Amino acid sequence: MSARVNVAPPLASWKSYEYFEGGHNYPEVRYEPAGGPEGQPCIWADDSLWTIDTPEQPHSILFLLHYRFWDYEAPADLREMTLRCRLRGENLKLHGAKVSFWVVTYGPAATRWHYAAEPLPVSHEKWGDPVTVTLRNDPALWHRSFAAAPDKANNLNQTLGACFSCGFAFVGFSEKVTGRIALSEFCLEGVVDPCWPFTASIRRWQPDWLTVSGREGRQVPVPQPDEASSFAICLENDYCVVPHPVPFVYLAFIRAAATGYHDLRRAVLMVWQQEERLNLQGGKVAFFVEHTASETRWILRRPLEYFGTEPWSGALIPDESLWLRLSGHLPLERILAGGEGQGYDYLGLMVVGCQQVPSGTWKLLQFSVGPALATF
């Protein structure tokens, strides 16, 4: 059952932003666990941490920002959510700047929108009253400041509906803003389906994960990691090859009930994996969906080859040219559409095309699916 919850990231994981020709940095901000109003936590950034972001139109200073994957979380649907916060300036020279809240999505091209209709007030030398803004899904209230590929730019509905990153910016300045600014009591509150998006990670264990064990030769639950673990799932030399015309190995997967049988069409997929001496024997890690009764299995053609410091991300577009049918006969659209007893029964990760049994250690830090990129 859907409930009204706060999806805001913890202040301790926010950063500032430095842009330079050809790259960028995310400097650490100062976190004070009791430095905010009434002893609440707050964060500070100052002009030593930020620069003017010249690709933005108009030029912007992204003085505080957060990527949801920094906390191993899925993108969020922020449409019509309520934003609450307090902003405090110290020796702040705005040079005509206003403060705006902004959102970014990455699929198919990175796009940023600023909430231009209501610049956020900054209380100087003290904590003022909280400000409350509703993030209306109305492009007349927003300004698109950046698109990595203008011909593929996401509209506001798409950007708010699958927000990868959010933050605060100075806009409209005549020269670089100086001084420092603090944020406290940040909240993004709205109605959220507890099953969607589905997320499993280091921070959020899900008991629903299964694998096919090479030792036991059958479907078994994935062991829960201990509190000190740096992974959500760890498989080590326990792989079982399924000898279909295209051989594959199940890594980790969940039942459809874990997502509430949600429609996966255009859902954002994020996978963060690591390996230790992993030999996939010529295979590739792939995302799959499966309908058990018909033995229909589809995998994304684009393999999840990235084992790095941030997650792989993409969208589950219901275009059969982007997928490969491993077995069965049901069409992709029906499988992805979900619905109890109708669509996929399982979804997850497998190694496809391995010539022998893989060896080594495979780790999963984050797996999330959803929300869906809007079609308009």
CORFEN-V596013 format. One record per residue. N is the residue number from 1. RES is the residue in one letter. PHI is phi in whole degrees, 0 to 359 (* if undefined). D_LAST is the distance of its C-alpha to the last C-alpha in whole Angstrom. Layout:
N & RES & PHI & D_LAST
N & RES & PHI & D_LAST
This chain:
1 & M & * & 27
2 & S & 293 & 24
3 & A & 216 & 26
4 & R & 274 & 26
5 & V & 222 & 26
6 & N & 262 & 26
7 & V & 255 & 24
8 & A & 292 & 26
9 & P & 286 & 27
10 & P & 295 & 31
11 & L & 299 & 33
12 & A & 295 & 35
13 & S & 256 & 32
14 & W & 280 & 31
15 & K & 218 & 32
16 & S & 254 & 32
17 & Y & 217 & 31
18 & E & 246 & 33
19 & Y & 256 & 31
20 & F & 216 & 33
21 & E & 303 & 33
22 & G & 92 & 32
23 & G & 182 & 31
24 & H & 198 & 31
25 & N & 230 & 33
26 & Y & 239 & 32
27 & P & 295 & 35
28 & E & 290 & 36
29 & V & 265 & 37
30 & R & 271 & 39
31 & Y & 253 & 39
32 & E & 239 & 42
33 & P & 297 & 42
34 & A & 225 & 43
35 & G & 269 & 43
36 & G & 267 & 40
37 & P & 296 & 41
38 & E & 53 & 43
39 & G & 75 & 44
40 & Q & 283 & 40
41 & P & 293 & 39
42 & C & 207 & 37
43 & I & 232 & 36
44 & W & 236 & 38
45 & A & 224 & 37
46 & D & 225 & 38
47 & D & 292 & 38
48 & S & 284 & 40
49 & L & 256 & 37
50 & W & 242 & 34
51 & T & 228 & 34
52 & I & 280 & 32
53 & D & 270 & 29
54 & T & 287 & 29
55 & P & 295 & 26
56 & E & 289 & 24
57 & Q & 234 & 23
58 & P & 288 & 25
59 & H & 306 & 28
60 & S & 228 & 27
61 & I & 241 & 29
62 & L & 271 & 28
63 & F & 284 & 31
64 & L & 220 & 29
65 & L & 208 & 27
66 & H & 209 & 26
67 & Y & 259 & 24
68 & R & 295 & 24
69 & F & 290 & 25
70 & W & 300 & 28
71 & D & 252 & 29
72 & Y & 59 & 28
73 & E & 246 & 25
74 & A & 286 & 21
75 & P & 305 & 18
76 & A & 240 & 18
77 & D & 270 & 15
78 & L & 259 & 16
79 & R & 299 & 14
80 & E & 66 & 17
81 & M & 285 & 19
82 & T & 261 & 23
83 & L & 261 & 24
84 & R & 228 & 28
85 & C & 192 & 30
86 & R & 231 & 33
87 & L & 240 & 34
88 & R & 229 & 37
89 & G & 257 & 39
90 & E & 230 & 42
91 & N & 51 & 44
92 & L & 274 & 40
93 & K & 253 & 40
94 & L & 278 & 37
95 & H & 51 & 38
96 & G & 88 & 35
97 & A & 287 & 32
98 & K & 247 & 30
99 & V & 255 & 28
100 & S & 232 & 25
101 & F & 267 & 23
102 & W & 224 & 20
103 & V & 225 & 17
104 & V & 226 & 17
105 & T & 235 & 14
106 & Y & 249 & 16
107 & G & 249 & 13
108 & P & 277 & 13
109 & A & 221 & 15
110 & A & 304 & 16
111 & T & 218 & 15
112 & R & 242 & 17
113 & W & 235 & 16
114 & H & 260 & 19
115 & Y & 280 & 19
116 & A & 275 & 21
117 & A & 292 & 22
118 & E & 226 & 25
119 & P & 303 & 27
120 & L & 272 & 28
121 & P & 288 & 32
122 & V & 242 & 35
123 & S & 275 & 38
124 & H & 264 & 41
125 & E & 65 & 44
126 & K & 199 & 43
127 & W & 273 & 40
128 & G & 269 & 39
129 & D & 287 & 37
130 & P & 297 & 34
131 & V & 253 & 31
132 & T & 234 & 28
133 & V & 224 & 24
134 & T & 265 & 21
135 & L & 277 & 18
136 & R & 294 & 16
137 & N & 274 & 12
138 & D & 224 & 13
139 & P & 300 & 12
140 & A & 293 & 16
141 & L & 265 & 17
142 & W & 237 & 16
143 & H & 229 & 17
144 & R & 276 & 16
145 & S & 261 & 19
146 & F & 202 & 19
147 & A & 214 & 17
148 & A & 298 & 19
149 & A & 225 & 17
150 & P & 307 & 16
151 & D & 285 & 15
152 & K & 240 & 12
153 & A & 300 & 12
154 & N & 277 & 9
155 & N & 284 & 7
156 & L & 297 & 9
157 & N & 301 & 7
158 & Q & 292 & 7
159 & T & 288 & 11
160 & L & 294 & 12
161 & G & 286 & 11
162 & A & 218 & 13
163 & C & 278 & 16
164 & F & 276 & 18
165 & S & 211 & 20
166 & C & 214 & 21
167 & G & 174 & 24
168 & F & 235 & 26
169 & A & 220 & 27
170 & F & 268 & 29
171 & V & 224 & 28
172 & G & 84 & 30
173 & F & 278 & 33
174 & S & 270 & 36
175 & E & 205 & 37
176 & K & 304 & 37
177 & V & 291 & 37
178 & T & 235 & 40
179 & G & 104 & 41
180 & R & 220 & 39
181 & I & 219 & 37
182 & A & 239 & 36
183 & L & 234 & 34
184 & S & 215 & 34
185 & E & 53 & 33
186 & F & 282 & 30
187 & C & 215 & 27
188 & L & 234 & 24
189 & E & 241 & 24
190 & G & 191 & 22
191 & V & 276 & 22
192 & V & 230 & 21
193 & D & 282 & 22
194 & P & 295 & 25
195 & C & 266 & 24
196 & W & 216 & 20
197 & P & 292 & 20
198 & F & 276 & 23
199 & T & 222 & 25
200 & A & 230 & 29
201 & S & 198 & 30
202 & I & 306 & 34
203 & R & 275 & 33
204 & R & 223 & 32
205 & W & 286 & 34
206 & Q & 242 & 32
207 & P & 284 & 35
208 & D & 274 & 33
209 & W & 289 & 34
210 & L & 231 & 36
211 & T & 216 & 37
212 & V & 252 & 40
213 & S & 280 & 43
214 & G & 289 & 45
215 & R & 285 & 48
216 & E & 262 & 48
217 & G & 68 & 46
218 & R & 205 & 43
219 & Q & 287 & 40
220 & V & 222 & 41
221 & P & 294 & 39
222 & V & 282 & 39
223 & P & 297 & 41
224 & Q & 284 & 40
225 & P & 288 & 41
226 & D & 280 & 43
227 & E & 296 & 42
228 & A & 273 & 43
229 & S & 291 & 41
230 & S & 258 & 39
231 & F & 208 & 37
232 & A & 267 & 35
233 & I & 222 & 36
234 & C & 223 & 39
235 & L & 244 & 40
236 & E & 224 & 44
237 & N & 50 & 45
238 & D & 220 & 44
239 & Y & 243 & 42
240 & C & 233 & 43
241 & V & 279 & 42
242 & V & 265 & 40
243 & P & 276 & 42
244 & H & 283 & 39
245 & P & 311 & 39
246 & V & 249 & 37
247 & P & 295 & 39
248 & F & 214 & 37
249 & V & 230 & 37
250 & Y & 291 & 35
251 & L & 265 & 35
252 & A & 213 & 33
253 & F & 205 & 31
254 & I & 231 & 30
255 & R & 282 & 30
256 & A & 301 & 27
257 & A & 300 & 28
258 & A & 294 & 28
259 & T & 260 & 24
260 & G & 69 & 24
261 & Y & 56 & 23
262 & H & 291 & 20
263 & D & 295 & 17
264 & L & 267 & 17
265 & R & 296 & 14
266 & R & 69 & 12
267 & A & 291 & 14
268 & V & 283 & 16
269 & L & 249 & 19
270 & M & 231 & 22
271 & V & 224 & 26
272 & W & 241 & 29
273 & Q & 231 & 32
274 & Q & 223 & 35
275 & E & 216 & 38
276 & E & 226 & 42
277 & R & 50 & 44
278 & L & 274 & 41
279 & N & 244 & 42
280 & L & 273 & 40
281 & Q & 53 & 42
282 & G & 84 & 40
283 & G & 272 & 37
284 & K & 230 & 33
285 & V & 284 & 31
286 & A & 222 & 28
287 & F & 276 & 26
288 & F & 224 & 26
289 & V & 232 & 25
290 & E & 219 & 28
291 & H & 250 & 29
292 & T & 292 & 33
293 & A & 300 & 34
294 & S & 265 & 33
295 & E & 55 & 34
296 & T & 269 & 30
297 & R & 229 & 29
298 & W & 242 & 26
299 & I & 233 & 26
300 & L & 294 & 24
301 & R & 293 & 25
302 & R & 286 & 25
303 & P & 288 & 27
304 & L & 265 & 28
305 & E & 278 & 30
306 & Y & 279 & 30
307 & F & 244 & 33
308 & G & 215 & 32
309 & T & 268 & 32
310 & E & 207 & 28
311 & P & 284 & 26
312 & W & 285 & 24
313 & S & 219 & 21
314 & G & 191 & 18
315 & A & 238 & 15
316 & L & 272 & 16
317 & I & 284 & 14
318 & P & 280 & 16
319 & D & 242 & 17
320 & E & 296 & 21
321 & S & 290 & 22
322 & L & 266 & 21
323 & W & 233 & 23
324 & L & 233 & 27
325 & R & 274 & 28
326 & L & 279 & 31
327 & S & 196 & 33
328 & G & 81 & 32
329 & H & 224 & 30
330 & L & 289 & 27
331 & P & 291 & 24
332 & L & 303 & 22
333 & E & 303 & 19
334 & R & 294 & 21
335 & I & 297 & 23
336 & L & 291 & 19
337 & A & 296 & 18
338 & G & 73 & 21
339 & G & 94 & 23
340 & E & 300 & 27
341 & G & 78 & 29
342 & Q & 247 & 26
343 & G & 258 & 24
344 & Y & 298 & 25
345 & D & 261 & 28
346 & Y & 223 & 29
347 & L & 213 & 26
348 & G & 164 & 28
349 & L & 235 & 29
350 & M & 216 & 32
351 & V & 261 & 34
352 & V & 245 & 34
353 & G & 86 & 37
354 & C & 286 & 39
355 & Q & 273 & 43
356 & Q & 220 & 45
357 & V & 290 & 44
358 & P & 300 & 43
359 & S & 221 & 44
360 & G & 102 & 44
361 & T & 245 & 42
362 & W & 245 & 38
363 & K & 237 & 36
364 & L & 244 & 33
365 & L & 267 & 32
366 & Q & 210 & 28
367 & F & 224 & 26
368 & S & 216 & 23
369 & V & 224 & 20
370 & G & 104 & 17
371 & P & 289 & 15
372 & A & 265 & 12
373 & L & 290 & 9
374 & A & 293 & 6
375 & T & 265 & 4
376 & F & 217 & 0
